[in-house]
Amino acid sequence: MKKLAILVGAIALTGSTFAQKATTDSPFSLEGQLGFNASTLSFNAPAIRFRYFVADNIAARLTLGINNYSETFNYYATESDNSGASGTEVNKTGGWNVALGAEYHFAGTDRLSPYAGLDILVGGGSTTNEWTNYDGFGYAADYNRSIEAKTSNFGVNLVAGADYYFAENFYLGMELGLGFGSETVKAGTDVTTIAGTPVTVTSNEEKYSGFGNNFIGNFRLGWRF
């Protein structure tokens, strides 16, 4: 029993020794993060973040994110048993974002490093909706539609989080954000083809904005080097 206690104590001491927080002597860290949307209980596309500590308690940060999403719906001529001819609706969204910011780290403990910070975010992307033998209500032979538009994003985000060093140079973290975000859906094209005859319409530009937890909390795994 005594030997077991000594072993456990040695492991704990070793963990404390290895759990070194980032400093100017070792200023770089790289992490992967996974966003969680509390309103829909779903995970967003992953991102990577690079940090550089200009002082022991101040770090500059650069976050890069890419989001690609696609969903397909099938519609059948006979809905009761999904038989006969079929049509489809395919929705695709692609986007990227870059956030540049800084964070201030509070005293914390040997393992835990809480912080607060600010990010400025820009991004862009596109949306595509493809209808094949579908008219917005159900199966429709020879009714096709293609809708495409570009998007751009801007945001300012206040963040709060913490890094927990569970081993030498490795940490787990969580971060929450609150801020302002805006999105512009640029003028796009809407092409409807009925029985082989296309009709093209140009859509108007639309803008949306909001304040709140629009930049969702992140779970992070990082490496200090």
WOTAUR-V712970 format. One line per field, one symbol per residue. psi: psi as a letter, one per 30 degrees, with the letter a starting at -180 (. if undefined). A space follows every 10 residues. Layout:
psi=???
This chain:
psi=eeeeeeeeee eeeeeeefik lklffifkkk lkljkkjfef hlklklllkk kkjflfgkkk kkkkkkjkkk kkkkklejfe ghlallllkk kkkkllkkkk alkkklebae ekjlllakkk klllalkkkk kjhkgfeakj kgjkkkkkkl lllklkkklk akkjjflkgk lklkkllkak kkkkjlkakj jkjkhfjkkk kkllkkkkll kahfjlkkkk klkk.
